[in-house]
Amino acid sequence: MGVPRIDAFETFCHDAGAGLGKGATPMRRFATLAIVLGLAASLLGVFAFSGLSVRAGAMAGQPRGGQITILSQATESDVSCALAKNEHPTVPTGLDTAETVAVGIQNVGGAQDVDVELRLVSPLACPAEWDAATVPSGGVVEPPEIIGPNQLSDARWAETGMGASELRTRNVDYIVNCSASPPTYPFQIVEDVSGASLDDPNPMNNTCENHPVVTGTGSGPVGGIAELPAVVESDWPARNFMALAGLATTALIALTAGAWYARRRWGR
């Protein structure tokens, strides 16, 4: 005849009931209650830590080894644009000069590719066009087109594999060459973004437009490439949350172990 199997969970529940029963001493009740609460909090801490690890992987934009991949069920994603540049560049007349535009692309929702288009409109007296060498890999710069008194330059590329709530910034240059007179020239820069696969619930923020004024001077280069602040993507908030969750879980496990020992030592 086999020996009856005693389930560990049933044994724990029986001990917990006895520890909280009428015949238990105050010390034993305290130890039992601390064990139960500590185990419950430890489980919650483990779940929170696991969730933050998944979030940190998404923020870093890189897969984590051994991590379970959860397929996104999103059907919408709000993409938006942003432009930052020198609004009043000064360039030497008669010379090709590069000016930098920081092009922001934001994807909020499901992961997808995002298509980006840039248009630059400049007067024929100070023509400008996008520098193909600074357009992201795989991008295209169309040959300049003259319409009336203006020159048009178009560039386009695809931001592939943008994650949920991901922001990217691309620094793209345009090359300008102004004549001596008149000294100032109005430009128009237009950015348009669109999701490649998901519906956009707010298309009103897909287009950004700016109007820098370029000044030509005969005194030599004084403008040049605009010094724009670098945009650095970091997952430090997620790392801090992960560390706090780990410390909390470790402390709760230690509390549980201490309470268990106290019960075994003094509660019986």
Order of alpha helices (4+ residues) and beta strands (2+ residues): alpha-alpha-beta-beta-beta-beta-beta-beta-beta-beta-beta-beta-beta-beta-beta-alpha
